Amino acid sequence: MTKMTPGNGASFLLLFFPMLYSLTNSAPTNQVATYWTRGEMGYLYIDKLVNQSEALAECLRIYKGRLLTILNVAQDDAISDMIVDLGISHDIITSGKINYVSHPFPEWEWSTTATLFPYRNWSPSSPDFENHCCFKGVQASNFYRWRSLDCDTVGVFICEM
Ligand SMILES: *[C@@H]1O[C@H](CO)[C@@H](O)[C@H](O)[C@H]1NC(C)=O
């Protein structure tokens, strides 16, 4: 896979994954993955609606990466830039969810690393403890802040490579 550095909005690769075509009977154009880089980090945007458990599994098994795990402001800003560059218009699934089991109290945790959120960027109305999964919001007017939504909510997703 060729890496390109960002710098202008056009510097990304549009990749089509032939192996996916064998998994589905639908038209090839239904499966579009876009690779985007920032510094050392590579992000693969998958334009397909799934829930968090499916996104976790697909990143791991199909793309050999991990589902979006936002550990600091620089990474959060990179994803916001990616949303603008690629014109992503659907909320993005992350690996963040409430862990009710491992701690004395329910805690927001990145399920890929099993670590508590070291950094958070919630929307004013989030998080609420009714909704247990963390999505990266795509609204510029809300500064791309995170939203807590029910875990059966579908979204597009990004695998870190
Ligand atoms: C996610 O989707 C799969 C496949 O449709 C389904 O089996 C699973 O129950 C869903 N999980 C949640 C939490 O909604």
The ligand as an SDF file (V2000), in Angstrom:
LIG
                    3D

 14 14  0  0  0  0  0  0  0  0999 V2000
  -24.6470   -5.7250   15.5790 C   0  0  0  0  0  0  0  0  0  0  0  0
  -25.0340   -6.2690   14.3440 O   0  0  0  0  0  0  0  0  0  0  0  0
  -25.0090   -7.6930   14.3140 C   0  0  0  0  0  0  0  0  0  0  0  0
  -25.2850   -8.1220   12.8870 C   0  0  0  0  0  0  0  0  0  0  0  0
  -26.4220   -7.4800   12.3680 O   0  0  0  0  0  0  0  0  0  0  0  0
  -26.0110   -8.2340   15.3160 C   0  0  0  0  0  0  0  0  0  0  0  0
  -25.9640   -9.6430   15.3240 O   0  0  0  0  0  0  0  0  0  0  0  0
  -25.6740   -7.7020   16.7100 C   0  0  0  0  0  0  0  0  0  0  0  0
  -26.6580   -8.1040   17.6290 O   0  0  0  0  0  0  0  0  0  0  0  0
  -25.5970   -6.1900   16.6730 C   0  0  0  0  0  0  0  0  0  0  0  0
  -25.1150   -5.6980   17.9740 N   0  0  0  0  0  0  0  0  0  0  0  0
  -25.7160   -4.7110   18.6230 C   0  0  0  0  0  0  0  0  0  0  0  0
  -25.1520   -4.3370   19.9420 C   0  0  0  0  0  0  0  0  0  0  0  0
  -26.6790   -4.1190   18.1720 O   0  0  0  0  0  0  0  0  0  0  0  0
  1  2  1  0
  1 10  1  0
  2  3  1  0
  3  4  1  0
  3  6  1  0
  4  5  1  0
  6  7  1  0
  6  8  1  0
  8  9  1  0
  8 10  1  0
 10 11  1  0
 11 12  1  0
 12 13  1  0
 12 14  2  0
M  END
$$$$
